[in-house]
């Protein structure tokens, strides 16, 4: 859900509040969620930087391309789509 909250390129407070509610429902510790969120943000930034240096730097302006360049997100999405 941390990845999906970035699908439009930025995480809005309402989106993260929803993530927090799900985390609480699944009994995810606040520290664990904070660590996961920080990791997700780092990976998102890293993918954006990599796209800027790629053959298609214009893709770095598209948040959906950044997410799809993220191998972790792509693996999760792939599993969801092939259930």
mmCIF file of the N, C-alpha and C atoms, coordinates in Angstrom:
data_MODEL
# 
_entry.id   MODEL 
# 
loop_
_atom_site.group_PDB 
_atom_site.id 
_atom_site.type_symbol 
_atom_site.label_atom_id 
_atom_site.label_alt_id 
_atom_site.label_comp_id 
_atom_site.label_asym_id 
_atom_site.label_entity_id 
_atom_site.label_seq_id 
_atom_site.pdbx_PDB_ins_code 
_atom_site.Cartn_x 
_atom_site.Cartn_y 
_atom_site.Cartn_z 
_atom_site.occupancy 
_atom_site.B_iso_or_equiv 
_atom_site.pdbx_formal_charge 
_atom_site.auth_seq_id 
_atom_site.auth_comp_id 
_atom_site.auth_asym_id 
_atom_site.auth_atom_id 
_atom_site.pdbx_PDB_model_num 
ATOM 1   N N  . UNK A 1 1  ? 0.820  -1.185  0.000   1.00 0.00 ? 1  UNK A N  1 
ATOM 2   C CA . UNK A 1 1  ? 0.000  0.000   0.000   1.00 0.00 ? 1  UNK A CA 1 
ATOM 3   C C  . UNK A 1 1  ? 0.871  1.258   0.000   1.00 0.00 ? 1  UNK A C  1 
ATOM 4   N N  . UNK A 1 2  ? 2.061  1.156   0.582   1.00 0.00 ? 2  UNK A N  1 
ATOM 5   C CA . UNK A 1 2  ? 2.963  2.312   0.552   1.00 0.00 ? 2  UNK A CA 1 
ATOM 6   C C  . UNK A 1 2  ? 3.311  2.667   -0.893  1.00 0.00 ? 2  UNK A C  1 
ATOM 7   N N  . UNK A 1 3  ? 3.515  1.654   -1.731  1.00 0.00 ? 3  UNK A N  1 
ATOM 8   C CA . UNK A 1 3  ? 3.800  1.896   -3.140  1.00 0.00 ? 3  UNK A CA 1 
ATOM 9   C C  . UNK A 1 3  ? 2.602  2.554   -3.828  1.00 0.00 ? 3  UNK A C  1 
ATOM 10  N N  . UNK A 1 4  ? 1.425  2.033   -3.582  1.00 0.00 ? 4  UNK A N  1 
ATOM 11  C CA . UNK A 1 4  ? 0.241  2.574   -4.242  1.00 0.00 ? 4  UNK A CA 1 
ATOM 12  C C  . UNK A 1 4  ? -0.039 4.012   -3.828  1.00 0.00 ? 4  UNK A C  1 
ATOM 13  N N  . UNK A 1 5  ? 0.359  4.389   -2.623  1.00 0.00 ? 5  UNK A N  1 
ATOM 14  C CA . UNK A 1 5  ? 0.138  5.769   -2.192  1.00 0.00 ? 5  UNK A CA 1 
ATOM 15  C C  . UNK A 1 5  ? 1.002  6.749   -2.997  1.00 0.00 ? 5  UNK A C  1 
ATOM 16  N N  . UNK A 1 6  ? 1.993  6.232   -3.719  1.00 0.00 ? 6  UNK A N  1 
ATOM 17  C CA . UNK A 1 6  ? 2.862  7.068   -4.548  1.00 0.00 ? 6  UNK A CA 1 
ATOM 18  C C  . UNK A 1 6  ? 2.510  7.008   -6.030  1.00 0.00 ? 6  UNK A C  1 
ATOM 19  N N  . UNK A 1 7  ? 1.429  6.360   -6.370  1.00 0.00 ? 7  UNK A N  1 
ATOM 20  C CA . UNK A 1 7  ? 1.106  6.121   -7.779  1.00 0.00 ? 7  UNK A CA 1 
ATOM 21  C C  . UNK A 1 7  ? 0.953  7.413   -8.583  1.00 0.00 ? 7  UNK A C  1 
ATOM 22  N N  . UNK A 1 8  ? 0.554  8.495   -7.939  1.00 0.00 ? 8  UNK A N  1 
ATOM 23  C CA . UNK A 1 8  ? 0.437  9.764   -8.656  1.00 0.00 ? 8  UNK A CA 1 
ATOM 24  C C  . UNK A 1 8  ? 1.675  10.640  -8.481  1.00 0.00 ? 8  UNK A C  1 
ATOM 25  N N  . UNK A 1 9  ? 2.725  10.095  -7.916  1.00 0.00 ? 9  UNK A N  1 
ATOM 26  C CA . UNK A 1 9  ? 3.985  10.811  -7.791  1.00 0.00 ? 9  UNK A CA 1 
ATOM 27  C C  . UNK A 1 9  ? 4.253  11.427  -6.436  1.00 0.00 ? 9  UNK A C  1 
ATOM 28  N N  . UNK A 1 10 ? 3.230  11.559  -5.631  1.00 0.00 ? 10 UNK A N  1 
ATOM 29  C CA . UNK A 1 10 ? 3.439  12.075  -4.282  1.00 0.00 ? 10 UNK A CA 1 
ATOM 30  C C  . UNK A 1 10 ? 2.443  11.419  -3.332  1.00 0.00 ? 10 UNK A C  1 
ATOM 31  N N  . UNK A 1 11 ? 2.849  11.364  -2.098  1.00 0.00 ? 11 UNK A N  1 
ATOM 32  C CA . UNK A 1 11 ? 1.993  10.750  -1.091  1.00 0.00 ? 11 UNK A CA 1 
ATOM 33  C C  . UNK A 1 11 ? 1.220  11.855  -0.368  1.00 0.00 ? 11 UNK A C  1 
ATOM 34  N N  . UNK A 1 12 ? -0.086 11.839  -0.493  1.00 0.00 ? 12 UNK A N  1 
ATOM 35  C CA . UNK A 1 12 ? -0.935 12.824  0.165   1.00 0.00 ? 12 UNK A CA 1 
ATOM 36  C C  . UNK A 1 12 ? -1.244 12.357  1.586   1.00 0.00 ? 12 UNK A C  1 
ATOM 37  N N  . UNK A 1 13 ? -1.438 13.268  2.513   1.00 0.00 ? 13 UNK A N  1 
ATOM 38  C CA . UNK A 1 13 ? -1.730 12.881  3.905   1.00 0.00 ? 13 UNK A CA 1 
ATOM 39  C C  . UNK A 1 13 ? -2.916 11.914  4.025   1.00 0.00 ? 13 UNK A C  1 
ATOM 40  N N  . UNK A 1 14 ? -3.964 12.136  3.252   1.00 0.00 ? 14 UNK A N  1 
ATOM 41  C CA . UNK A 1 14 ? -5.122 11.237  3.304   1.00 0.00 ? 14 UNK A CA 1 
ATOM 42  C C  . UNK A 1 14 ? -4.759 9.820   2.875   1.00 0.00 ? 14 UNK A C  1 
ATOM 43  N N  . UNK A 1 15 ? -3.877 9.729   1.881   1.00 0.00 ? 15 UNK A N  1 
ATOM 44  C CA . UNK A 1 15 ? -3.458 8.410   1.407   1.00 0.00 ? 15 UNK A CA 1 
ATOM 45  C C  . UNK A 1 15 ? -2.681 7.674   2.491   1.00 0.00 ? 15 UNK A C  1 
ATOM 46  N N  . UNK A 1 16 ? -1.777 8.398   3.146   1.00 0.00 ? 16 UNK A N  1 
ATOM 47  C CA . UNK A 1 16 ? -1.001 7.704   4.177   1.00 0.00 ? 16 UNK A CA 1 
ATOM 48  C C  . UNK A 1 16 ? -1.859 7.367   5.388   1.00 0.00 ? 16 UNK A C  1 
ATOM 49  N N  . UNK A 1 17 ? -2.847 8.176   5.693   1.00 0.00 ? 17 UNK A N  1 
ATOM 50  C CA . UNK A 1 17 ? -3.761 7.832   6.788   1.00 0.00 ? 17 UNK A CA 1 
ATOM 51  C C  . UNK A 1 17 ? -4.481 6.520   6.494   1.00 0.00 ? 17 UNK A C  1 
ATOM 52  N N  . UNK A 1 18 ? -4.832 6.314   5.232   1.00 0.00 ? 18 UNK A N  1 
ATOM 53  C CA . UNK A 1 18 ? -5.466 5.049   4.843   1.00 0.00 ? 18 UNK A CA 1 
ATOM 54  C C  . UNK A 1 18 ? -4.487 3.887   5.042   1.00 0.00 ? 18 UNK A C  1 
ATOM 55  N N  . UNK A 1 19 ? -3.240 4.086   4.649   1.00 0.00 ? 19 UNK A N  1 
ATOM 56  C CA . UNK A 1 19 ? -2.214 3.057   4.846   1.00 0.00 ? 19 UNK A CA 1 
ATOM 57  C C  . UNK A 1 19 ? -2.080 2.748   6.337   1.00 0.00 ? 19 UNK A C  1 
ATOM 58  N N  . UNK A 1 20 ? -2.070 3.789   7.158   1.00 0.00 ? 20 UNK A N  1 
ATOM 59  C CA . UNK A 1 20 ? -1.962 3.588   8.612   1.00 0.00 ? 20 UNK A CA 1 
ATOM 60  C C  . UNK A 1 20 ? -3.146 2.793   9.159   1.00 0.00 ? 20 UNK A C  1 
ATOM 61  N N  . UNK A 1 21 ? -4.336 3.067   8.658   1.00 0.00 ? 21 UNK A N  1 
ATOM 62  C CA . UNK A 1 21 ? -5.515 2.322   9.127   1.00 0.00 ? 21 UNK A CA 1 
ATOM 63  C C  . UNK A 1 21 ? -5.413 0.841   8.773   1.00 0.00 ? 21 UNK A C  1 
ATOM 64  N N  . UNK A 1 22 ? -4.975 0.540   7.559   1.00 0.00 ? 22 UNK A N  1 
ATOM 65  C CA . UNK A 1 22 ? -4.799 -0.866  7.165   1.00 0.00 ? 22 UNK A CA 1 
ATOM 66  C C  . UNK A 1 22 ? -3.704 -1.520  8.008   1.00 0.00 ? 22 UNK A C  1 
ATOM 67  N N  . UNK A 1 23 ? -2.606 -0.799  8.205   1.00 0.00 ? 23 UNK A N  1 
ATOM 68  C CA . UNK A 1 23 ? -1.513 -1.352  9.013   1.00 0.00 ? 23 UNK A CA 1 
ATOM 69  C C  . UNK A 1 23 ? -1.993 -1.672  10.423  1.00 0.00 ? 23 UNK A C  1 
ATOM 70  N N  . UNK A 1 24 ? -2.765 -0.783  10.988  1.00 0.00 ? 24 UNK A N  1 
ATOM 71  C CA . UNK A 1 24 ? -3.304 -1.016  12.331  1.00 0.00 ? 24 UNK A CA 1 
ATOM 72  C C  . UNK A 1 24 ? -4.222 -2.232  12.340  1.00 0.00 ? 24 UNK A C  1 
ATOM 73  N N  . UNK A 1 25 ? -5.074 -2.348  11.308  1.00 0.00 ? 25 UNK A N  1 
ATOM 74  C CA . UNK A 1 25 ? -5.994 -3.491  11.222  1.00 0.00 ? 25 UNK A CA 1 
ATOM 75  C C  . UNK A 1 25 ? -5.231 -4.813  11.117  1.00 0.00 ? 25 UNK A C  1 
ATOM 76  N N  . UNK A 1 26 ? -4.074 -4.784  10.456  1.00 0.00 ? 26 UNK A N  1 
ATOM 77  C CA . UNK A 1 26 ? -3.259 -5.993  10.311  1.00 0.00 ? 26 UNK A CA 1 
ATOM 78  C C  . UNK A 1 26 ? -2.196 -6.111  11.394  1.00 0.00 ? 26 UNK A C  1 
ATOM 79  N N  . UNK A 1 27 ? -2.298 -5.245  12.406  1.00 0.00 ? 27 UNK A N  1 
ATOM 80  C CA . UNK A 1 27 ? -1.405 -5.253  13.566  1.00 0.00 ? 27 UNK A CA 1 
ATOM 81  C C  . UNK A 1 27 ? 0.066  -5.086  13.189  1.00 0.00 ? 27 UNK A C  1 
ATOM 82  N N  . UNK A 1 28 ? 0.308  -4.222  12.210  1.00 0.00 ? 28 UNK A N  1 
ATOM 83  C CA . UNK A 1 28 ? 1.681  -3.879  11.833  1.00 0.00 ? 28 UNK A CA 1 
ATOM 84  C C  . UNK A 1 28 ? 2.158  -2.820  12.812  1.00 0.00 ? 28 UNK A C  1 
ATOM 85  N N  . UNK A 1 29 ? 3.297  -3.052  13.417  1.00 0.00 ? 29 UNK A N  1 
ATOM 86  C CA . UNK A 1 29 ? 3.861  -2.116  14.380  1.00 0.00 ? 29 UNK A CA 1 
ATOM 87  C C  . UNK A 1 29 ? 4.162  -0.779  13.708  1.00 0.00 ? 29 UNK A C  1 
ATOM 88  N N  . UNK A 1 30 ? 3.932  0.334   14.405  1.00 0.00 ? 30 UNK A N  1 
ATOM 89  C CA . UNK A 1 30 ? 4.227  1.660   13.833  1.00 0.00 ? 30 UNK A CA 1 
ATOM 90  C C  . UNK A 1 30 ? 5.668  1.805   13.339  1.00 0.00 ? 30 UNK A C  1 
ATOM 91  N N  . UNK A 1 31 ? 6.620  1.256   14.068  1.00 0.00 ? 31 UNK A N  1 
ATOM 92  C CA . UNK A 1 31 ? 8.032  1.325   13.655  1.00 0.00 ? 31 UNK A CA 1 
ATOM 93  C C  . UNK A 1 31 ? 8.236  0.556   12.345  1.00 0.00 ? 31 UNK A C  1 
ATOM 94  N N  . UNK A 1 32 ? 7.613  -0.585  12.232  1.00 0.00 ? 32 UNK A N  1 
ATOM 95  C CA . UNK A 1 32 ? 7.727  -1.381  11.006  1.00 0.00 ? 32 UNK A CA 1 
ATOM 96  C C  . UNK A 1 32 ? 7.147  -0.615  9.825   1.00 0.00 ? 32 UNK A C  1 
ATOM 97  N N  . UNK A 1 33 ? 5.986  0.002   10.029  1.00 0.00 ? 33 UNK A N  1 
ATOM 98  C CA . UNK A 1 33 ? 5.379  0.794   8.963   1.00 0.00 ? 33 UNK A CA 1 
ATOM 99  C C  . UNK A 1 33 ? 6.269  1.983   8.596   1.00 0.00 ? 33 UNK A C  1 
ATOM 100 N N  . UNK A 1 34 ? 6.825  2.648   9.577   1.00 0.00 ? 34 UNK A N  1 
ATOM 101 C CA . UNK A 1 34 ? 7.711  3.792   9.311   1.00 0.00 ? 34 UNK A CA 1 
ATOM 102 C C  . UNK A 1 34 ? 8.929  3.354   8.507   1.00 0.00 ? 34 UNK A C  1 
ATOM 103 N N  . UNK A 1 35 ? 9.503  2.208   8.865   1.00 0.00 ? 35 UNK A N  1 
ATOM 104 C CA . UNK A 1 35 ? 10.660 1.683   8.137   1.00 0.00 ? 35 UNK A CA 1 
ATOM 105 C C  . UNK A 1 35 ? 10.280 1.325   6.699   1.00 0.00 ? 35 UNK A C  1 
ATOM 106 N N  . UNK A 1 36 ? 9.132  0.684   6.537   1.00 0.00 ? 36 UNK A N  1 
ATOM 107 C CA . UNK A 1 36 ? 8.668  0.300   5.206   1.00 0.00 ? 36 UNK A CA 1 
ATOM 108 C C  . UNK A 1 36 ? 8.400  1.534   4.347   1.00 0.00 ? 36 UNK A C  1 
ATOM 109 N N  . UNK A 1 37 ? 7.779  2.521   4.944   1.00 0.00 ? 37 UNK A N  1 
ATOM 110 C CA . UNK A 1 37 ? 7.491  3.768   4.218   1.00 0.00 ? 37 UNK A CA 1 
ATOM 111 C C  . UNK A 1 37 ? 8.786  4.445   3.787   1.00 0.00 ? 37 UNK A C  1 
ATOM 112 N N  . UNK A 1 38 ? 9.761  4.532   4.677   1.00 0.00 ? 38 UNK A N  1 
ATOM 113 C CA . UNK A 1 38 ? 11.044 5.158   4.348   1.00 0.00 ? 38 UNK A CA 1 
ATOM 114 C C  . UNK A 1 38 ? 11.746 4.394   3.225   1.00 0.00 ? 38 UNK A C  1 
ATOM 115 N N  . UNK A 1 39 ? 11.717 3.064   3.299   1.00 0.00 ? 39 UNK A N  1 
ATOM 116 C CA . UNK A 1 39 ? 12.337 2.236   2.253   1.00 0.00 ? 39 UNK A CA 1 
ATOM 117 C C  . UNK A 1 39 ? 11.631 2.461   0.920   1.00 0.00 ? 39 UNK A C  1 
ATOM 118 N N  . UNK A 1 40 ? 10.314 2.496   0.938   1.00 0.00 ? 40 UNK A N  1 
ATOM 119 C CA . UNK A 1 40 ? 9.542  2.706   -0.285  1.00 0.00 ? 40 UNK A CA 1 
ATOM 120 C C  . UNK A 1 40 ? 9.881  4.052   -0.913  1.00 0.00 ? 40 UNK A C  1 
ATOM 121 N N  . UNK A 1 41 ? 9.995  5.088   -0.088  1.00 0.00 ? 41 UNK A N  1 
ATOM 122 C CA . UNK A 1 41 ? 10.342 6.414   -0.597  1.00 0.00 ? 41 UNK A CA 1 
ATOM 123 C C  . UNK A 1 41 ? 11.749 6.420   -1.210  1.00 0.00 ? 41 UNK A C  1 
ATOM 124 N N  . UNK A 1 42 ? 12.695 5.724   -0.549  1.00 0.00 ? 42 UNK A N  1 
ATOM 125 C CA . UNK A 1 42 ? 14.070 5.648   -1.084  1.00 0.00 ? 42 UNK A CA 1 
ATOM 126 C C  . UNK A 1 42 ? 14.081 4.941   -2.437  1.00 0.00 ? 42 UNK A C  1 
ATOM 127 N N  . UNK A 1 43 ? 13.360 3.825   -2.520  1.00 0.00 ? 43 UNK A N  1 
ATOM 128 C CA . UNK A 1 43 ? 13.317 3.068   -3.771  1.00 0.00 ? 43 UNK A CA 1 
ATOM 129 C C  . UNK A 1 43 ? 12.653 3.904   -4.867  1.00 0.00 ? 43 UNK A C  1 
ATOM 130 N N  . UNK A 1 44 ? 11.584 4.599   -4.516  1.00 0.00 ? 44 UNK A N  1 
ATOM 131 C CA . UNK A 1 44 ? 10.897 5.467   -5.482  1.00 0.00 ? 44 UNK A CA 1 
ATOM 132 C C  . UNK A 1 44 ? 11.863 6.525   -6.024  1.00 0.00 ? 44 UNK A C  1 
ATOM 133 N N  . UNK A 1 45 ? 12.604 7.179   -5.139  1.00 0.00 ? 45 UNK A N  1 
ATOM 134 C CA . UNK A 1 45 ? 13.579 8.194   -5.552  1.00 0.00 ? 45 UNK A CA 1 
ATOM 135 C C  . UNK A 1 45 ? 14.685 7.595   -6.410  1.00 0.00 ? 45 UNK A C  1 
ATOM 136 N N  . UNK A 1 46 ? 15.132 6.406   -6.041  1.00 0.00 ? 46 UNK A N  1 
ATOM 137 C CA . UNK A 1 46 ? 16.182 5.725   -6.791  1.00 0.00 ? 46 UNK A CA 1 
ATOM 138 C C  . UNK A 1 46 ? 15.715 5.380   -8.208  1.00 0.00 ? 46 UNK A C  1 
ATOM 139 N N  . UNK A 1 47 ? 14.493 4.904   -8.331  1.00 0.00 ? 47 UNK A N  1 
ATOM 140 C CA . UNK A 1 47 ? 13.950 4.572   -9.651  1.00 0.00 ? 47 UNK A CA 1 
ATOM 141 C C  . UNK A 1 47 ? 13.785 5.823   -10.507 1.00 0.00 ? 47 UNK A C  1 
ATOM 142 N N  . UNK A 1 48 ? 13.343 6.903   -9.888  1.00 0.00 ? 48 UNK A N  1 
ATOM 143 C CA . UNK A 1 48 ? 13.199 8.162   -10.617 1.00 0.00 ? 48 UNK A CA 1 
ATOM 144 C C  . UNK A 1 48 ? 14.558 8.629   -11.139 1.00 0.00 ? 48 UNK A C  1 
ATOM 145 N N  . UNK A 1 49 ? 15.586 8.549   -10.310 1.00 0.00 ? 49 UNK A N  1 
ATOM 146 C CA . UNK A 1 49 ? 16.941 8.938   -10.714 1.00 0.00 ? 49 UNK A CA 1 
ATOM 147 C C  . UNK A 1 49 ? 17.436 8.059   -11.856 1.00 0.00 ? 49 UNK A C  1 
ATOM 148 N N  . UNK A 1 50 ? 17.193 6.746   -11.750 1.00 0.00 ? 50 UNK A N  1 
ATOM 149 C CA . UNK A 1 50 ? 17.628 5.821   -12.802 1.00 0.00 ? 50 UNK A CA 1 
ATOM 150 C C  . UNK A 1 50 ? 16.930 6.130   -14.128 1.00 0.00 ? 50 UNK A C  1 
ATOM 151 N N  . UNK A 1 51 ? 15.645 6.447   -14.071 1.00 0.00 ? 51 UNK A N  1 
ATOM 152 C CA . UNK A 1 51 ? 14.934 6.781   -15.303 1.00 0.00 ? 51 UNK A CA 1 
ATOM 153 C C  . UNK A 1 51 ? 15.466 8.071   -15.920 1.00 0.00 ? 51 UNK A C  1 
ATOM 154 N N  . UNK A 1 52 ? 15.842 9.029   -15.084 1.00 0.00 ? 52 UNK A N  1 
ATOM 155 C CA . UNK A 1 52 ? 16.397 10.286  -15.598 1.00 0.00 ? 52 UNK A CA 1 
ATOM 156 C C  . UNK A 1 52 ? 17.699 10.041  -16.356 1.00 0.00 ? 52 UNK A C  1 
ATOM 157 N N  . UNK A 1 53 ? 18.432 8.998   -15.975 1.00 0.00 ? 53 UNK A N  1 
ATOM 158 C CA . UNK A 1 53 ? 19.714 8.677   -16.607 1.00 0.00 ? 53 UNK A CA 1 
ATOM 159 C C  . UNK A 1 53 ? 19.563 7.668   -17.744 1.00 0.00 ? 53 UNK A C  1 
ATOM 160 N N  . UNK A 1 54 ? 18.367 7.172   -17.965 1.00 0.00 ? 54 UNK A N  1 
ATOM 161 C CA . UNK A 1 54 ? 18.134 6.133   -18.969 1.00 0.00 ? 54 UNK A CA 1 
ATOM 162 C C  . UNK A 1 54 ? 18.018 6.724   -20.370 1.00 0.00 ? 54 UNK A C  1 
ATOM 163 N N  . UNK A 1 55 ? 17.752 5.845   -21.330 1.00 0.00 ? 55 UNK A N  1 
ATOM 164 C CA . UNK A 1 55 ? 17.538 6.280   -22.710 1.00 0.00 ? 55 UNK A CA 1 
ATOM 165 C C  . UNK A 1 55 ? 16.221 7.028   -22.870 1.00 0.00 ? 55 UNK A C  1 
ATOM 166 N N  . UNK A 1 56 ? 15.348 6.900   -21.879 1.00 0.00 ? 56 UNK A N  1 
ATOM 167 C CA . UNK A 1 56 ? 14.030 7.545   -21.935 1.00 0.00 ? 56 UNK A CA 1 
ATOM 168 C C  . UNK A 1 56 ? 13.840 8.448   -20.717 1.00 0.00 ? 56 UNK A C  1 
ATOM 169 N N  . UNK A 1 57 ? 14.639 9.503   -20.572 1.00 0.00 ? 57 UNK A N  1 
ATOM 170 C CA . UNK A 1 57 ? 14.552 10.348  -19.372 1.00 0.00 ? 57 UNK A CA 1 
ATOM 171 C C  . UNK A 1 57 ? 13.191 11.008  -19.179 1.00 0.00 ? 57 UNK A C  1 
ATOM 172 N N  . UNK A 1 58 ? 12.423 11.145  -20.254 1.00 0.00 ? 58 UNK A N  1 
ATOM 173 C CA . UNK A 1 58 ? 11.098 11.754  -20.112 1.00 0.00 ? 58 UNK A CA 1 
ATOM 174 C C  . UNK A 1 58 ? 10.162 10.904  -19.253 1.00 0.00 ? 58 UNK A C  1 
ATOM 175 N N  . UNK A 1 59 ? 10.473 9.623   -19.125 1.00 0.00 ? 59 UNK A N  1 
ATOM 176 C CA . UNK A 1 59 ? 9.650  8.746   -18.287 1.00 0.00 ? 59 UNK A CA 1 
ATOM 177 C C  . UNK A 1 59 ? 9.752  9.104   -16.812 1.00 0.00 ? 59 UNK A C  1 
ATOM 178 N N  . UNK A 1 60 ? 10.820 9.776   -16.414 1.00 0.00 ? 60 UNK A N  1 
ATOM 179 C CA . UNK A 1 60 ? 11.000 10.155  -15.012 1.00 0.00 ? 60 UNK A CA 1 
ATOM 180 C C  . UNK A 1 60 ? 9.937  11.152  -14.556 1.00 0.00 ? 60 UNK A C  1 
ATOM 181 N N  . UNK A 1 61 ? 9.268  11.790  -15.500 1.00 0.00 ? 61 UNK A N  1 
ATOM 182 C CA . UNK A 1 61 ? 8.194  12.719  -15.153 1.00 0.00 ? 61 UNK A CA 1 
ATOM 183 C C  . UNK A 1 61 ? 6.874  11.985  -14.934 1.00 0.00 ? 61 UNK A C  1 
ATOM 184 N N  . UNK A 1 62 ? 6.822  10.706  -15.272 1.00 0.00 ? 62 UNK A N  1 
ATOM 185 C CA . UNK A 1 62 ? 5.587  9.930   -15.150 1.00 0.00 ? 62 UNK A CA 1 
ATOM 186 C C  . UNK A 1 62 ? 5.687  9.022   -13.930 1.00 0.00 ? 62 UNK A C  1 
ATOM 187 N N  . UNK A 1 63 ? 4.894  9.310   -12.926 1.00 0.00 ? 63 UNK A N  1 
ATOM 188 C CA . UNK A 1 63 ? 4.983  8.528   -11.690 1.00 0.00 ? 63 UNK A CA 1 
ATOM 189 C C  . UNK A 1 63 ? 4.666  7.062   -11.920 1.00 0.00 ? 63 UNK A C  1 
ATOM 190 N N  . UNK A 1 64 ? 3.774  6.749   -12.853 1.00 0.00 ? 64 UNK A N  1 
ATOM 191 C CA . UNK A 1 64 ? 3.462  5.337   -13.121 1.00 0.00 ? 64 UNK A CA 1 
ATOM 192 C C  . UNK A 1 64 ? 4.683  4.611   -13.678 1.00 0.00 ? 64 UNK A C  1 
ATOM 193 N N  . UNK A 1 65 ? 5.471  5.290   -14.498 1.00 0.00 ? 65 UNK A N  1 
ATOM 194 C CA . UNK A 1 65 ? 6.692  4.677   -15.029 1.00 0.00 ? 65 UNK A CA 1 
ATOM 195 C C  . UNK A 1 65 ? 7.695  4.438   -13.918 1.00 0.00 ? 65 UNK A C  1 
ATOM 196 N N  . UNK A 1 66 ? 7.759  5.368   -12.968 1.00 0.00 ? 66 UNK A N  1 
ATOM 197 C CA . UNK A 1 66 ? 8.677  5.202   -11.836 1.00 0.00 ? 66 UNK A CA 1 
ATOM 198 C C  . UNK A 1 66 ? 8.292  3.965   -11.043 1.00 0.00 ? 66 UNK A C  1 
ATOM 199 N N  . UNK A 1 67 ? 6.999  3.794   -10.792 1.00 0.00 ? 67 UNK A N  1 
ATOM 200 C CA . UNK A 1 67 ? 6.563  2.619   -10.041 1.00 0.00 ? 67 UNK A CA 1 
ATOM 201 C C  . UNK A 1 67 ? 6.856  1.337   -10.802 1.00 0.00 ? 67 UNK A C  1 
ATOM 202 N N  . UNK A 1 68 ? 6.604  1.326   -12.104 1.00 0.00 ? 68 UNK A N  1 
ATOM 203 C CA . UNK A 1 68 ? 6.859  0.115   -12.883 1.00 0.00 ? 68 UNK A CA 1 
ATOM 204 C C  . UNK A 1 68 ? 8.346  -0.180  -13.013 1.00 0.00 ? 68 UNK A C  1 
ATOM 205 N N  . UNK A 1 69 ? 9.195  0.837   -12.891 1.00 0.00 ? 69 UNK A N  1 
ATOM 206 C CA . UNK A 1 69 ? 10.638 0.618   -12.901 1.00 0.00 ? 69 UNK A CA 1 
ATOM 207 C C  . UNK A 1 69 ? 11.113 0.018   -11.582 1.00 0.00 ? 69 UNK A C  1 
ATOM 208 N N  . UNK A 1 70 ? 10.273 0.104   -10.575 1.00 0.00 ? 70 UNK A N  1 
ATOM 209 C CA . UNK A 1 70 ? 10.584 -0.416  -9.251  1.00 0.00 ? 70 UNK A CA 1 
ATOM 210 C C  . UNK A 1 70 ? 10.312 -1.922  -9.242  1.00 0.00 ? 70 UNK A C  1 
ATOM 211 N N  . UNK A 1 71 ? 11.353 -2.702  -9.156  1.00 0.00 ? 71 UNK A N  1 
ATOM 212 C CA . UNK A 1 71 ? 11.208 -4.160  -9.236  1.00 0.00 ? 71 UNK A CA 1 
ATOM 213 C C  . UNK A 1 71 ? 10.342 -4.729  -8.119  1.00 0.00 ? 71 UNK A C  1 
ATOM 214 N N  . UNK A 1 72 ? 10.454 -4.147  -6.937  1.00 0.00 ? 72 UNK A N  1 
ATOM 215 C CA . UNK A 1 72 ? 9.643  -4.624  -5.808  1.00 0.00 ? 72 UNK A CA 1 
ATOM 216 C C  . UNK A 1 72 ? 8.156  -4.403  -6.084  1.00 0.00 ? 72 UNK A C  1 
ATOM 217 N N  . UNK A 1 73 ? 7.800  -3.213  -6.530  1.00 0.00 ? 73 UNK A N  1 
ATOM 218 C CA . UNK A 1 73 ? 6.409  -2.907  -6.847  1.00 0.00 ? 73 UNK A CA 1 
ATOM 219 C C  . UNK A 1 73 ? 5.920  -3.780  -7.993  1.00 0.00 ? 73 UNK A C  1 
ATOM 220 N N  . UNK A 1 74 ? 6.744  -3.919  -9.033  1.00 0.00 ? 74 UNK A N  1 
ATOM 221 C CA . UNK A 1 74 ? 6.354  -4.715  -10.191 1.00 0.00 ? 74 UNK A CA 1 
ATOM 222 C C  . UNK A 1 74 ? 6.084  -6.159  -9.794  1.00 0.00 ? 74 UNK A C  1 
ATOM 223 N N  . UNK A 1 75 ? 6.908  -6.720  -8.911  1.00 0.00 ? 75 UNK A N  1 
ATOM 224 C CA . UNK A 1 75 ? 6.701  -8.099  -8.455  1.00 0.00 ? 75 UNK A CA 1 
ATOM 225 C C  . UNK A 1 75 ? 5.379  -8.229  -7.695  1.00 0.00 ? 75 UNK A C  1 
ATOM 226 N N  . UNK A 1 76 ? 5.066  -7.246  -6.846  1.00 0.00 ? 76 UNK A N  1 
ATOM 227 C CA . UNK A 1 76 ? 3.808  -7.270  -6.099  1.00 0.00 ? 76 UNK A CA 1 
ATOM 228 C C  . UNK A 1 76 ? 2.630  -7.167  -7.058  1.00 0.00 ? 76 UNK A C  1 
ATOM 229 N N  . UNK A 1 77 ? 2.711  -6.229  -7.994  1.00 0.00 ? 77 UNK A N  1 
ATOM 230 C CA . UNK A 1 77 ? 1.632  -6.050  -8.962  1.00 0.00 ? 77 UNK A CA 1 
ATOM 231 C C  . UNK A 1 77 ? 1.455  -7.302  -9.808  1.00 0.00 ? 77 UNK A C  1 
ATOM 232 N N  . UNK A 1 78 ? 2.539  -7.902  -10.214 1.00 0.00 ? 78 UNK A N  1 
ATOM 233 C CA . UNK A 1 78 ? 2.494  -9.123  -11.024 1.00 0.00 ? 78 UNK A CA 1 
ATOM 234 C C  . UNK A 1 78 ? 1.785  -10.243 -10.269 1.00 0.00 ? 78 UNK A C  1 
ATOM 235 N N  . UNK A 1 79 ? 2.093  -10.398 -8.986  1.00 0.00 ? 79 UNK A N  1 
ATOM 236 C CA . UNK A 1 79 ? 1.429  -11.435 -8.180  1.00 0.00 ? 79 UNK A CA 1 
ATOM 237 C C  . UNK A 1 79 ? -0.064 -11.163 -8.057  1.00 0.00 ? 79 UNK A C  1 
ATOM 238 N N  . UNK A 1 80 ? -0.433 -9.901  -7.857  1.00 0.00 ? 80 UNK A N  1 
ATOM 239 C CA . UNK A 1 80 ? -1.847 -9.564  -7.751  1.00 0.00 ? 80 UNK A CA 1 
ATOM 240 C C  . UNK A 1 80 ? -2.602 -9.840  -9.050  1.00 0.00 ? 80 UNK A C  1 
ATOM 241 N N  . UNK A 1 81 ? -1.959 -9.567  -10.174 1.00 0.00 ? 81 UNK A N  1 
ATOM 242 C CA . UNK A 1 81 ? -2.610 -9.729  -11.467 1.00 0.00 ? 81 UNK A CA 1 
ATOM 243 C C  . UNK A 1 81 ? -2.708 -11.188 -11.909 1.00 0.00 ? 81 UNK A C  1 
ATOM 244 N N  . UNK A 1 82 ? -1.872 -12.041 -11.351 1.00 0.00 ? 82 UNK A N  1 
ATOM 245 C CA . UNK A 1 82 ? -1.848 -13.443 -11.783 1.00 0.00 ? 82 UNK A CA 1 
ATOM 246 C C  . UNK A 1 82 ? -2.347 -14.392 -10.703 1.00 0.00 ? 82 UNK A C  1 
ATOM 247 N N  . UNK A 1 83 ? -3.299 -13.943 -9.937  1.00 0.00 ? 83 UNK A N  1 
ATOM 248 C CA . UNK A 1 83 ? -3.891 -14.800 -8.902  1.00 0.00 ? 83 UNK A CA 1 
ATOM 249 C C  . UNK A 1 83 ? -4.940 -15.682 -9.494  1.00 0.00 ? 83 UNK A C  1 
# 
